[in-house]
Amino acid sequence: MSMTNGTAGTNDIGPMRPISPIPNATINTPSTHMTAVVSPPQTLSRLAATLIILLGEPGGDRPSLEQRVDWLDLDRIEWSFGTARTITLTQLPNSFQRLEDLSLEPVRRVLEVRRYDDNGELTEIVAWGLLKANPDQLNAQVESIGLVVTLDDVLFGHRAYGYRVHSAHTGAAATDFTVIHEDIVFNPIEREDEAVRGNRSPEVDDNDAPLWVAPDALGSASEESVQGTPGLYWYIPEAVFALCWLLNPDEEYLQNPTLDELKDQAGDKAADEKLIRNIRIKRGTTLPEALAQLLKPIDWAFEFVETVDTSDPTLLVANKTQLKIFERRQRPPVTVSLLARGEVEDGTSQTDEIDLTYDITERPNAIEAQAELQQFESTFTLSPGWDDTHDSLTFVSIENGHKNKQLYRDVGTLWVLNESGSYLEKRAELTGPYDLRPLLGSENSVRRRKFERCLTLADDQNPVGDNGYLVEWKNPTSGNWEPVQWAFSVLQDECGIQFTSPVPQPLWQRWRTLAAANMKTEPLIRITAVVESDRRLSASADRDERSPLDMENRAMLDLEDKYKYRKVATTSTLYTAHHEAIEAINTINDADGNPTTWLIDIDGDHATTILKRKKICILGSTGNDGRYTVDGATYSLGSNKTTISVSQRLPDDTIDGVVGFGTLEESDYHRMKTFLEEELAKTDGAAVSGTISLIGLDHWSYRPGDLIDKIEGREIDLNRYTKSSGETSYPEVTRLVFDVHTQTLVLTLE
C-alpha cells in the first residue's frame, strides 16, 4: 500500500511504474493485546494517513511544495534522539525494465516527508534528509531499489578543527581571536590540584558566541590579568551556543538557536556549573556528535524541530531546522488509550498491541560507592633508622665509615616513622609501631605506607617545602624547628627520608648529645606530609519506600577518579595559618538574574595572603565543599572581617564549614552523596521496557524523550514506583517507528 499522494513527478533515478494515490483509504484495526489482557476482536476501521514525498533537485536545496513525487513507495520512518532519523522507501521498476538498465546518479538530493495540518496545508514536516540508493532486492522474481533517507551529520556544518580563544595580545580588539588546534574542553580539571576550572572567556566572537580560554593560559595572577578573566564557568546554554557557531557558522541547513532560547530551554539548570565538568570533545567531531558528547554524560539530549515558511502558500518551503535541548526524564507524562471491556469503540482507542516487561530486580534500589583513599596532612616526628649500637660513633668515624656503605650507609641519614614496626629490633627506645589511628581512624591497620606531598600551599601555589615535603630539625642553638638545609629523598616503600649527602655534622653532634643523655625519644627530625588511610571516601543512597522491591538490591560503584577526601589535620604545623571559620555567605545576582559573584566573610585580616594565593577551599560545610578561584579579597577594620569574592557558584546558603586559603584540601562527600541520590532516582523502581503499538499514523505529538504514564481506558499504571510511595517515575520513549504499510506507530520504551 502506498501512502503517497499528488501528481507524478519526473523520475530522475530511473523509469518507474506510477503508483496511484489512495486518498481516504481504510485499514482494519487488529485486535489489541497485552500480557494477561485479552480484548474482543475489533470490527471498526480507521482512516489511513496520507503522507506526501517532496524531492529536491539534484545538487539542490530543500524541496518546495511543487516538487512532490508519487513514484516512491514510503515504507517506514524511524526516529530517536538527536539526528537519528531514517526514512525507508522503495522504488519499483516497471515490468518492461530490468534493474541493470536503471541510472543511479551519485548526486546530493534532499527528500522530505510531509503531512497535512489542520487547515489542509502541507506545513508539517515529518522527517527529511539526504537520499541514498540501495539495490537490496535482486533475484529471478523480485527486482527493486531500496532507498534510505538519513539526517546526515554533514548537513550541520563542518568538523571540529579546534577551538577559538581571545588573542589577548597587546592592542587586540575584544573580538580578535585565534584558533588552537586541540580538543575542545569545557571546565577542565587542573592537574596540580584536580579542581574544576572554568575556561570560558568573557569575550565573544562576531556572533556573540563565547570564546574559550586555553586551560594552561590561567593560573597566576599575571596570566589571568593578561586574559582579562580568572576563567568563567561554561554552563549548558553557553556551551551549546558556542559549539553551534563554532561548527555551524554558515547555518545552511540548521538555524542556530539564540542564547536566550537555550537559557529558556535549560530553565533553572541554565546556571548550574556542576553539570559540565571536564568535558572533552575530540578534533574531527561533527556538531551532532559534539552535542551528544556534551549532553549525554549529564543526561540531557537534543532534538531538531522543522518549520515551514507559510508566507507563500504556493511554495511552502521549509525553514531551516532548529535545535532544541532538554533534560531527559523530566517532560510531563503523556498517555496512550485503550477502551475498557464492554465499552463501545468510538474511534478514540489508540493501542494495537502492548508488549512491556516489568522487572523489579533488574535495577538497584540502593547504591554504595567508594572513591579515593582518604588523605591526611600531618606533622610526624621521625626516629633513627640505623642500629642503636652506632649511636656513639664520632662524626669522623661515620664520615670515614661512609666509604664502606654496607657498614654505615644509614647511620645519621635514615630517619623513619616506623609505622609497620620494622625497626623495633634495631632501636631499644621504640616500644611499638607508630600509631596512626588518631590521624587516620581506629579501623586502619599496621602496615607500611609512604609519604605523599603536602596539601598546604606556599604563596607560589605549589605545595610547601622541598618538592612538597617540609622536613625540619630542632636547632639546638635557637631552640626552634627550622627547615633542613641538607638534600634528602623521600622513601618510596615506607614512611621515611634519607639524607643524600654524608651525615650533616650539626645534626649528628646533636644526636650524640641526646643519645649520651639517654634522651633518644627527644624529637629531632620531623616531616610535614600526607599519609593515605586504609579507608576510602564512601557514601550511599539507601532504599526507600518508592522501591517496588521489598528487599535491598544494592549496587557498588567505583568512583576513585571522580571524588576525593583530602584534609589538613590540626596536628599539621601548617594548619593554624591556613584555616578560619566562615561567618557569612551572601549571594549577589547580575542584571539578568544569573549569579555571578559569591561573597564569603571570615574573621581576621587575610586579604593580602588570599590575593597572593588566588584559591580557597571550603571544608566541613553542608553543601559547599570544594575549591574556588578568588576574584577579590578586602579587609574591613570595623568588622574585623575579610570578604572573599569567588566566581563559582556556592550551591548551599547554609553558613557553616571552614575556609582554607592555602591548601589543596577537598571533601567531596556531600557532592558524591548527591550524585548517588540522583542516580538512584533514575534507577530505583521496576525496569519497564518494551513496545507499544498505536493504531494509525495520526499520533504526531509523540517524540523521543516523552514519558508514558498509563494506558488510559484500562487504567494500566506504568509507574515504576509503588503506589504507597506517592512518587512517580515513568518509562521513556527512546525510539519511534512509523510503519506506513501497516499504519502503526511503534513506541519503544525504556
C-alpha positions in Angstrom: 0.0 0.0 0.0 1.4 3.4 -1.0 0.9 6.3 1.4 1.9 8.9 -1.2 -0.3 11.4 -2.9 0.0 14.1 -5.6 0.9 14.5 -9.2 3.5 12.1 -10.7 7.0 13.7 -10.9 9.9 13.2 -13.2 11.8 10.0 -12.4 15.4 11.1 -12.2 16.6 7.9 -10.7 15.1 5.6 -13.4 11.9 4.7 -15.3 9.2 3.7 -12.9 5.7 2.3 -12.8 3.4 5.1 -11.4 1.8 4.3 -8.1 -1.8 5.6 -7.7 -2.6 7.7 -4.7 -5.1 6.2 -2.2 -6.9 9.0 -0.6 -9.1 8.2 2.4 -8.0 4.5 2.3 -9.1 2.4 5.3 -7.4 -0.4 7.2 -8.8 -2.9 9.6 -7.9 -2.4 13.3 -6.2 -5.6 14.6 -7.2 -6.9 18.0 -5.4 -5.3 20.9 -3.4 -7.3 23.4 -1.1 -7.1 26.4 0.1 -9.9 28.6 -2.8 -11.0 30.8 -5.1 -8.7 28.9 -7.4 -10.0 26.1 -9.7 -7.9 24.0 -12.6 -8.9 21.9 -12.0 -8.6 18.1 -12.5 -5.1 16.7 -14.5 -4.6 13.6 -14.3 -0.8 13.1 -11.9 0.7 10.6 -9.7 3.9 10.7 -8.7 6.4 8.1 -5.2 5.8 6.7 -2.8 8.7 6.9 -1.8 10.5 3.8 1.9 11.4 3.6 3.5 13.4 0.8 7.0 13.0 -0.5 8.9 16.0 -1.8 12.2 15.5 -3.6 14.6 18.3 -4.3 16.6 18.8 -7.5 19.9 17.0 -7.9 22.5 19.1 -6.1 19.8 21.5 -4.9 18.4 22.7 -1.6 15.3 21.7 0.4 12.3 21.0 -1.9 9.3 23.1 -2.3 5.6 22.1 -2.5 5.9 21.9 -6.3 8.5 19.1 -6.1 6.2 16.3 -4.9 6.6 12.8 -6.3 4.4 9.7 -6.3 6.7 7.1 -7.7 8.4 6.3 -4.4 6.8 3.8 -2.1 7.2 5.0 1.5 7.8 2.1 3.9 8.7 3.4 7.3 10.2 6.3 9.3 12.4 5.7 12.4 13.1 8.4 14.9 15.2 8.5 18.1 17.3 11.1 19.9 19.4 13.7 18.0 19.9 13.2 14.3 18.9 9.5 14.4 16.1 9.7 11.8 15.8 7.3 8.9 13.2 7.2 6.1 13.0 3.9 4.2 11.4 3.8 0.7 11.3 1.5 -2.3 11.5 2.3 -6.0 9.9 -0.5 -8.1 10.9 -0.8 -11.8 8.1 -1.4 -14.3 7.5 -4.8 -15.9 9.4 -3.9 -19.1 12.6 -2.6 -17.4 15.4 -4.5 -15.8 17.3 -3.3 -12.8 20.6 -3.1 -14.8 19.0 -0.5 -17.1 18.5 2.0 -14.4 20.7 5.0 -13.9 21.7 5.7 -10.3 23.1 9.2 -10.4 25.5 9.9 -7.5 24.4 13.4 -6.6 23.0 15.0 -3.5 19.2 15.2 -3.2 17.1 16.3 -0.3 13.9 14.4 0.4 11.1 15.5 2.8 8.1 13.6 4.1 5.2 15.9 4.9 1.7 15.7 6.3 -1.3 18.0 6.2 -2.0 20.4 9.1 -5.5 21.1 10.5 -6.1 23.6 7.7 -5.3 21.1 5.0 -1.9 22.6 4.2 1.3 20.7 3.8 3.1 22.6 6.6 4.0 19.6 8.8 7.4 18.1 8.1 7.6 14.5 9.5 11.2 13.8 8.5 13.8 14.8 5.9 17.4 14.1 4.9 19.7 13.1 2.1 18.6 10.4 -0.4 20.7 7.2 -0.7 20.1 4.3 -3.1 20.5 0.7 -2.0 19.6 -2.1 -4.5 18.6 -4.5 -1.7 16.5 -7.0 -3.7 17.7 -8.6 -6.9 16.7 -12.2 -7.9 14.7 -14.0 -10.5 11.4 -13.0 -9.0 11.9 -9.6 -7.5 13.8 -6.5 -8.5 13.7 -3.3 -6.6 15.8 -0.4 -5.4 15.7 0.3 -1.7 16.1 3.9 -0.8 17.2 5.3 2.5 17.0 8.9 3.7 19.1 9.9 6.7 19.7 13.1 8.6 23.4 13.1 8.0 25.9 14.9 10.2 27.3 16.6 7.1 24.2 18.7 6.9 25.1 20.6 10.0 28.3 22.4 9.4 31.9 21.2 9.4 34.1 19.1 11.7 35.8 20.5 14.7 39.3 21.7 14.0 40.0 23.2 17.4 38.6 26.0 19.5 38.6 29.8 19.5 40.4 31.8 22.1 40.7 35.6 22.5 44.1 36.6 21.1 45.0 38.5 24.4 47.9 40.2 22.6 48.6 43.8 23.4 46.4 46.0 21.4 44.0 43.2 20.4 40.3 44.1 20.0 37.7 42.3 22.1 36.5 40.3 19.1 40.0 39.3 17.9 40.5 35.6 18.3 42.8 32.8 17.2 42.3 29.1 16.9 44.0 26.4 18.9 44.1 23.1 17.1 43.4 20.9 20.1 40.5 19.0 21.5 37.6 21.2 22.7 37.5 21.2 26.5 34.8 22.6 28.9 35.6 23.4 32.5 38.8 21.2 32.7 40.2 19.7 35.9 43.6 21.1 36.8 46.4 18.6 37.1 48.0 20.2 40.1 45.1 20.4 42.5 42.4 18.5 40.5 40.0 21.3 40.9 37.5 22.2 38.2 38.5 25.4 36.4 36.2 27.5 34.3 37.8 28.2 30.9 35.1 30.5 29.3 36.4 33.9 28.2 34.3 37.0 28.8 35.0 37.9 25.2 32.7 36.8 22.3 33.1 36.4 18.6 31.2 38.3 15.9 28.1 36.1 16.5 28.2 36.9 20.3 29.3 33.3 20.9 31.6 32.9 23.9 35.3 32.2 23.3 37.4 29.7 25.2 40.5 30.3 27.4 43.2 27.7 27.0 43.5 25.8 30.3 47.2 26.4 30.5 46.7 30.2 30.0 45.4 30.6 33.5 46.9 30.1 36.9 49.0 33.0 38.1 47.5 36.4 38.8 49.5 37.9 36.0 48.3 35.3 33.5 44.7 35.9 34.4 45.3 39.7 34.1 46.5 39.1 30.5 43.4 37.1 29.7 41.2 39.6 31.4 39.5 36.9 33.5 40.1 34.2 36.1 38.1 31.9 33.8 34.3 31.8 33.8 32.3 28.6 34.0 30.7 27.1 31.0 27.0 26.4 31.6 24.8 24.3 29.3 23.4 27.2 27.2 26.7 28.9 26.7 28.4 25.6 25.8 25.8 24.6 23.2 25.7 28.1 21.8 29.4 28.2 21.3 29.5 24.8 19.7 26.8 25.7 17.2 28.6 28.8 16.0 32.0 27.1 16.0 30.8 24.2 13.9 27.8 25.5 12.0 28.8 29.1 11.2 27.0 29.2 7.8 23.6 27.9 9.0 23.0 26.3 5.7 20.5 23.7 7.0 20.5 24.3 10.7 19.4 27.6 12.3 21.5 28.1 15.4 19.4 28.9 18.5 19.8 32.1 20.3 21.4 32.1 23.7 18.1 33.3 25.3 16.3 30.4 23.7 18.8 27.9 25.1 18.5 29.5 28.5 14.7 29.2 28.4 15.1 25.5 27.4 17.6 24.9 30.2 15.3 26.5 32.8 16.7 26.5 36.3 19.7 24.4 35.2 20.9 27.3 33.0 23.5 28.5 35.6 24.5 25.2 37.2 28.2 24.7 36.8 28.1 21.3 38.4 26.6 19.8 35.3 29.5 20.4 33.0 32.9 19.2 34.4 35.9 18.2 32.4 34.0 17.5 29.1 36.4 16.9 26.2 35.4 16.8 22.5 37.8 15.3 20.1 39.0 17.2 17.0 37.2 16.0 13.9 33.9 15.7 15.6 30.7 17.0 13.9 28.2 19.2 15.6 25.7 16.4 16.3 28.5 14.2 17.7 29.8 17.1 19.7 26.4 17.9 21.2 25.9 14.2 22.1 29.4 14.1 23.8 28.5 17.3 25.7 24.9 16.4 26.8 24.8 12.6 27.2 27.1 12.5 30.3 24.8 14.9 32.1 21.6 13.0 30.9 20.5 15.7 28.6 19.6 15.3 24.9 18.8 17.4 21.8 16.3 17.3 19.0 15.7 19.1 15.7 12.4 20.8 15.0 11.4 21.7 11.5 9.1 24.5 10.4 7.7 25.7 7.1 7.7 29.2 5.6 4.0 29.9 5.1 4.4 33.4 3.6 4.0 31.9 0.1 1.2 29.2 0.2 2.1 28.0 -3.3 5.6 27.0 -2.3 5.6 26.3 1.4 9.4 26.0 1.5 10.9 24.5 4.7 12.7 26.9 7.0 16.0 25.9 8.4 15.9 23.2 11.1 16.0 24.5 14.7 17.9 22.9 17.6 16.4 22.4 21.0 17.9 20.9 24.1 16.1 19.2 27.0 16.8 17.3 30.2 15.8 13.6 29.9 13.1 12.1 32.0 11.8 15.5 33.0 9.0 16.0 30.5 5.3 15.9 31.6 4.0 12.4 31.1 1.6 11.6 28.3 -0.9 8.7 27.9 -2.0 6.1 25.4 -5.6 4.9 25.3 -7.3 1.5 25.1 -11.0 1.1 25.7 -12.1 -0.9 28.7 -14.0 -4.2 28.3 -17.6 -3.7 27.4 -17.1 -0.1 26.1 -18.3 0.7 22.6 -15.5 1.5 20.2 -15.8 5.2 19.2 -12.5 5.6 17.3 -10.5 7.1 20.2 -8.7 3.8 21.1 -5.1 4.2 20.1 -3.4 1.0 21.2 -3.0 -2.0 18.9 -0.5 -4.1 20.9 1.3 -3.7 24.2 4.4 -5.7 24.9 6.0 -4.5 28.1 8.2 -6.2 30.7 8.3 -5.3 34.3 11.4 -6.4 36.2 11.7 -5.4 39.9 15.2 -6.9 40.4 17.0 -5.6 37.3 17.5 -2.1 38.7 19.3 -1.4 42.0 17.3 0.2 44.8 20.3 1.2 46.8 23.8 2.4 45.7 27.0 2.4 47.5 30.2 4.0 46.2 33.8 4.2 47.2 36.1 7.0 45.9 39.8 7.9 46.5 41.6 6.7 49.6 41.3 9.4 52.2 44.4 11.6 52.7 45.5 13.5 55.7 48.3 16.0 56.1 50.0 16.0 59.5 53.4 16.6 61.1 55.3 13.4 62.0 58.3 13.0 64.3 60.8 10.6 62.8 63.1 8.2 64.6 66.6 7.0 63.6 66.6 4.1 61.2 70.0 2.6 62.0 71.2 0.1 64.6 71.4 1.8 68.0 74.8 0.3 68.6 76.2 3.0 66.3 74.8 5.9 68.3 78.1 6.7 69.9 80.2 6.9 66.8 82.1 10.1 66.2 81.4 12.3 63.2 84.9 11.5 61.8 84.2 7.7 62.2 81.0 8.0 60.4 82.4 10.2 57.7 85.2 7.7 57.1 82.9 4.8 57.5 80.6 6.1 54.8 83.2 4.8 52.4 82.1 1.4 53.5 78.5 1.8 52.5 77.4 -1.6 53.7 78.5 -0.8 57.2 77.5 2.9 57.8 75.2 3.7 54.9 72.2 4.6 57.1 73.9 6.0 60.2 72.8 9.6 60.7 71.0 9.7 57.3 68.0 7.4 57.6 65.0 8.8 59.6 61.8 6.8 59.7 58.3 6.7 61.0 58.4 3.0 61.9 54.7 2.7 61.0 55.0 -1.1 60.5 57.3 -1.8 63.4 60.2 -2.9 61.2 62.8 -1.0 63.4 61.9 -2.4 66.8 64.8 -4.8 66.7 67.2 -2.0 65.9 66.1 0.6 68.3 65.6 -0.1 72.0 63.7 3.2 72.6 61.0 2.1 70.2 58.3 0.2 72.1 55.9 -0.3 69.2 54.9 0.8 65.7 53.9 4.5 65.2 50.2 4.7 66.0 48.4 6.4 63.1 44.9 5.7 64.4 44.4 9.2 66.0 45.0 10.6 62.5 43.6 8.0 60.1 40.9 6.4 62.3 40.6 3.4 64.5 39.9 1.0 61.6 43.3 1.5 60.0 45.9 -1.4 60.1 49.6 -1.6 61.0 51.5 -1.8 57.7 54.0 0.0 55.6 52.8 3.2 53.9 54.6 6.2 52.3 54.6 9.9 52.5 52.9 12.0 49.8 53.3 15.7 49.1 51.7 18.3 51.3 48.2 19.7 50.8 49.2 23.1 52.2 50.4 25.6 49.5 53.1 28.2 49.5 52.5 31.7 48.1 53.5 30.4 44.6 50.6 27.9 44.7 52.9 24.9 45.0 52.9 22.6 48.0 55.1 23.9 50.7 58.6 22.6 51.5 61.2 20.9 49.3 59.2 19.4 46.4 56.1 19.2 48.6 57.7 17.9 51.8 58.5 20.1 54.7 61.4 18.5 56.6 62.6 20.3 59.8 65.1 19.8 62.6 65.2 21.3 66.0 68.2 23.6 66.0 69.8 23.4 69.5 71.3 26.9 69.1 67.9 28.6 68.5 65.7 26.0 70.1 63.3 26.3 67.1 62.2 24.0 64.4 63.9 25.0 61.2 63.8 23.7 57.6 66.8 21.4 56.9 69.4 22.7 54.6 70.6 19.3 53.6 69.5 17.4 50.5 67.2 14.4 51.1 65.0 11.9 49.3 61.6 10.5 50.4 61.4 6.7 50.7 59.0 5.0 48.4 58.5 1.8 50.2 57.9 3.1 53.7 57.4 6.4 55.6 60.8 8.0 56.0 63.5 10.1 54.5 67.2 9.7 53.8 69.7 12.5 53.5 71.5 12.0 50.2 74.8 13.7 51.3 77.1 12.4 54.1 75.5 12.8 57.5 75.2 16.5 58.4 77.7 17.4 61.2 75.4 19.6 63.3 72.6 17.0 63.2 74.9 14.2 64.2 76.5 16.2 67.0 73.1 17.0 68.4 72.0 13.3 68.2 75.2 12.2 70.0 74.4 14.6 72.8 70.8 13.3 73.1 71.9 9.7 73.0 74.6 10.2 75.7 72.0 11.8 77.9 69.6 8.9 77.3 67.2 11.3 75.6 66.7 9.3 72.4 63.0 9.9 72.3 63.5 13.7 72.2 62.2 14.9 68.8 65.0 16.0 66.4 63.7 15.4 62.9 60.1 15.9 61.7 58.3 16.0 58.4 55.0 17.5 57.4 53.5 15.4 54.7 50.4 13.4 53.7 49.6 9.8 54.6 46.8 7.7 53.0 44.2 5.9 55.1 43.1 2.3 54.5 39.6 3.7 54.1 38.2 5.3 51.0 35.7 8.1 50.9 32.4 6.3 50.9 28.8 7.3 50.5 25.5 5.6 49.8 22.0 6.2 48.7 19.7 3.8 50.5 16.5 2.1 49.6 13.3 4.0 50.4 9.6 3.3 50.2 9.4 4.2 46.5 11.0 0.9 45.5 8.7 -1.9 44.5 11.2 -4.5 45.7 10.7 -5.0 49.4 14.3 -6.2 49.9 17.6 -4.4 49.2 19.2 -4.8 45.8 22.5 -2.8 46.3 24.9 -1.8 43.6 28.5 -0.9 44.1 30.3 1.9 42.2 34.0 2.7 41.9 34.3 6.4 41.8 38.0 6.7 42.6 38.8 9.1 39.8 35.8 11.4 40.5 35.6 12.2 44.2 38.3 12.8 46.8 38.8 13.5 50.5 41.9 15.4 51.4 42.3 17.1 54.8 44.9 19.1 56.7 44.7 17.8 60.3 45.1 20.1 63.2 48.2 18.1 64.0 49.9 19.7 61.0 52.1 22.6 62.0 50.7 24.4 58.9 47.1 24.2 60.0 46.6 27.3 62.0 47.9 29.7 59.4 45.6 28.4 56.7 42.2 28.0 58.3 39.5 30.4 59.5 35.8 29.8 60.3 33.2 31.2 57.8 31.0 33.9 59.3 28.5 34.6 56.5 27.8 33.8 52.8 25.8 36.3 50.7 24.8 35.7 47.1 24.9 38.5 44.5 22.9 38.4 41.2 23.6 40.2 38.0 21.0 42.2 36.0 19.8 39.0 34.2 19.2 37.2 37.5 22.1 34.8 36.9 24.5 34.6 39.9 28.0 35.8 39.1 29.7 36.5 42.4 29.6 34.9 45.8 30.9 36.6 48.9 32.4 34.8 52.0 33.2 36.6 55.2 35.8 35.2 57.6 37.3 36.6 60.8 40.6 38.5 60.7 42.8 40.2 58.2 43.7 37.7 55.5 43.2 39.8 52.3 46.8 40.0 51.4 47.5 36.3 51.8 44.4 35.3 49.9 45.1 37.6 47.0 48.5 36.1 46.7 47.2 32.5 46.7 44.2 33.1 44.4 42.5 29.9 45.7 40.4 28.9 48.7 38.8 25.7 49.7 35.7 25.1 51.8 35.6 22.1 54.1 33.1 20.7 56.6 30.1 22.6 55.1 26.6 21.4 54.4 26.9 21.7 50.6 29.7 24.0 49.6 32.8 21.8 50.0 35.3 22.3 47.2 38.0 24.6 45.7 37.2 28.1 44.4 39.1 30.7 42.4 39.3 34.1 44.2 38.2 37.2 42.3 39.0 39.6 45.2 39.5 40.0 48.9 39.1 43.0 51.1 39.5 43.6 54.8 37.2 45.8 57.0 38.8 47.1 60.1 35.4 48.0 61.6 34.1 44.4 61.5 37.5 42.7 61.6 36.4 40.5 58.7 37.9 39.6 55.3 35.4 39.4 52.5 36.3 37.0 49.7 34.6 37.1 46.3 34.6 34.0 44.1 33.2 33.4 40.7 32.0 29.8 41.1 28.6 29.0 42.4 28.1 28.3 46.1 25.1 26.0 45.9 24.1 26.0 49.5 23.4 29.1 51.6 23.9 27.3 55.0 26.5 29.2 57.0 28.9 26.6 58.2 32.3 25.0 57.4 35.8 26.3 57.3 37.9 28.1 54.7 41.4 27.2 53.9 43.0 29.8 51.7 46.3 28.0 51.0 45.6 24.2 50.7 44.6 21.5 48.3 42.0 20.2 50.7 38.9 18.7 49.3 35.9 16.9 50.7 33.5 15.5 48.1 31.3 13.6 50.4 28.2 15.8 50.0 28.7 16.1 46.3 29.2 12.3 46.0 26.1 11.5 48.1 24.0 13.9 46.0 25.3 12.2 42.8 24.3 8.8 44.2 20.9 10.0 45.2 20.3 11.4 41.7 21.5 8.2 40.1 19.2 6.2 42.4 16.3 8.3 41.4 16.9 7.3 37.8 17.4 3.6 38.5 15.2 2.7 41.5 11.9 1.1 40.7 10.9 -1.6 38.3 12.7 -1.8 35.0 9.9 -1.1 32.4 10.9 -1.8 28.8 9.2 -3.0 25.6 7.0 -1.6 22.9 3.5 -0.1 22.5 2.0 -0.2 19.0 -0.5 2.6 18.2 -3.1 2.3 15.5 -2.8 4.7 12.7 -0.2 7.3 11.8 -2.1 10.3 13.3 -0.1 10.4 16.5 2.4 13.0 15.6 2.7 14.6 19.0 4.8 11.8 20.4 8.6 12.2 20.3 11.8 10.8 21.8 12.1 11.7 25.5 8.3 11.5 26.2 7.3 9.7 29.4 4.3 7.3 29.1 2.4 7.2 32.4 -0.6 4.9 31.7 -2.9 3.1 29.3 -5.9 5.2 29.6 -9.3 3.4 29.5 -7.8 0.3 31.0 -6.2 2.3 33.9 -2.9 0.4 33.5 -0.4 2.5 35.5 3.1 2.4 34.2 4.7 4.0 37.3 7.9 2.2 38.2 7.4 3.0 41.9 4.9 1.6 44.4 1.6 3.4 44.8 2.1 3.7 48.5 5.3 5.8 48.0 3.4 8.7 46.4 6.3 9.1 44.0 6.2 8.7 40.2 8.7 7.6 37.6 7.7 6.5 34.1 9.3 4.7 31.1 10.8 7.0 28.5 10.2 6.8 24.7 13.6 6.2 23.1 12.5 5.3 19.6 9.5 5.7 17.3 8.9 3.7 14.2 6.1 4.9 11.8 5.2 1.8 9.7 3.3 3.2 6.7 2.1 -0.1 5.2 0.6 -1.4 8.5 -0.4 2.1 9.5 1.0 1.7 13.0 3.3 3.7 15.2 5.6 1.6 17.5 6.9 3.3 20.6 10.0 1.7 22.2 10.1 2.4 26.0 13.0 2.1 28.4 
